Amino acid sequence: MNVVELTSQIGGSVTDSLAYLGGLASLAGRAAYFTFVGPFRGKPLRFPRAVSQAMQVGVRALPILSLITFFIGLILALQAAYELRRLGAITLVANGVAIGMTRELGPLITAVVVIGRSGSAFAAEIGTMKVSEEIDALETMAIHPVDFLVTPKFLAMIVMLPCLTIWANSMGILGGALFGVAQANFTWTRYIRASLDALYLRDIVTGLVKSVMFGITITAVGCYEGLATGAGAEQVGRATTRAVVVSIFLVILVDLVFTILFFFMSAQ
Amino acid sequence: MVQTAEHAETMISLHNLRVSYGDREILHGINFDVMRGETLVILGGSGSGKSTLLRTLVGLEKPNSGEIWLRGKNLAAISSQDMEEIRKKIGMSFQGGALFGSMTVGENVALPLREHTKLEDSTIGIIVRLKLDQVGLAGFENYMPSQLSGGMKKRAAVARALAMDPEILFFDEPSAGLDPIIAAGVDQLILELKKAFHMTIIVVTHELASAFLIADRMVLIDKGNVVAIGPAVEMRASTHPRVRQFLDRVAEPEVAQELDYLQMLTENR
């Protein structure tokens, strides 16, 4: 492969990626239009649909999310204690877990669980509807597919992801507390108090800001992949896989961008 | 042919319509008119472009050039608001029904009414039962689409297409995938609708028996061109070789054009 081919290939994939991001942004933009502008133009918000989505995305995710983040909190405590024990500062485990969960792992693990449960489901649901001509049917009935299908999902995600993240943070801290009580001479109440003392409001808020961004990303990717599904059942599987892979990548990317942003904002 | 005087008013008018997918042109300049109240059957083989033509007529595909006049608007250059207004006046029954799997049959039929009218739930309920009764599915409103057979799904899809009392009804392959008896039932339904409402009905199909049963006029599409158009009787008597081949169900000659075939094998080298 010569230099010209290489540069043209790099250029090609860069424009493809930019076009993809543009597609996501335009989908999110149209959903935002139907959420914020639509109601003032005689197109009422679809609250019942959004509530049923919120049930699916949020409430049904609670058991598995609780279990996973409890374990993550415990793991975080064990790993932190490994190093802190040598320094004789094992009581700092509470700080480590509290900050690690609220600033980073709470939002991230929540996002990953929601990608697995809902991002994939969005792509599969919309993809199947595309393949069986249901999206076309909506259009011929003068019902905008983005308005009808995508907007309720955005609404549900933007509300439920921060809620799930708060829950995940609490469960993570509880997991850390199990270690604290068993190995670091804490009582339950003293561990919780130590965690609360370690946390600033800023830690929690930055985590929640991230989780809202994750919610937007996951919904945009899931719905975009669903709507971009070609013909045939095989394509639905492909769309679902792509939705998961691309969502995980973009969530990490968004996470990085916002963490850098918060880092420099707090330095001032 | 006696009826032509009745259908003097033009409902849809196509002028030199061209449609492409990417670089590939599917329809190469289609011209014909559809009259108010008539049943027009668009015939054609697989890949002839007949489905693309139907998708263009309901605004799912944008033409590259040419005009489609419907209710005084040109669909090729129409604003999305105007397109919405037109779509409320047309109904489309898709090949597989395209019912929403997460809603009951009744909710499917009610959806366009809930979206576009301010009718009360009780009124919508009455309309839904009425429409389902018209297609022979009375009492099925609480079933899920997955609980229906293929023929019932199609009937339910017709009920949904009828919900807004459309002026024009489009059918994509109404008898595809149905056994002959059920398919005859769907044909019968189309005939009943035609008799009861004097609706303009446009049907895309390749089923000859069903086409001759329901059609006032027929259009034969082949490789993206209109080969023949005329009343069903004229069509049946046509001597046009391509029409005869289609109607007499003659298989495509193995090597239609020996030179083309050679070129295909040698990749035009």
HADDOCK unambig.tbl for C-alpha pairs under 7 A between the chains (distance, minus, plus):
assign (segid A and resid 132 and name CA) (segid B and resid 98 and name CA) 5.79 0.50 0.50
assign (segid A and resid 133 and name CA) (segid B and resid 98 and name CA) 5.44 0.50 0.50
assign (segid A and resid 134 and name CA) (segid B and resid 98 and name CA) 4.76 0.50 0.50
assign (segid A and resid 134 and name CA) (segid B and resid 99 and name CA) 6.58 0.50 0.50
assign (segid A and resid 134 and name CA) (segid B and resid 100 and name CA) 6.47 0.50 0.50
assign (segid A and resid 137 and name CA) (segid B and resid 98 and name CA) 6.49 0.50 0.50
assign (segid A and resid 140 and name CA) (segid B and resid 58 and name CA) 6.63 0.50 0.50
assign (segid A and resid 140 and name CA) (segid B and resid 87 and name CA) 5.79 0.50 0.50
assign (segid A and resid 140 and name CA) (segid B and resid 92 and name CA) 6.91 0.50 0.50
assign (segid A and resid 141 and name CA) (segid B and resid 87 and name CA) 5.98 0.50 0.50
assign (segid A and resid 141 and name CA) (segid B and resid 88 and name CA) 6.30 0.50 0.50
assign (segid A and resid 141 and name CA) (segid B and resid 112 and name CA) 6.34 0.50 0.50
assign (segid A and resid 142 and name CA) (segid B and resid 84 and name CA) 5.07 0.50 0.50
assign (segid A and resid 142 and name CA) (segid B and resid 87 and name CA) 5.53 0.50 0.50
assign (segid A and resid 142 and name CA) (segid B and resid 88 and name CA) 6.32 0.50 0.50
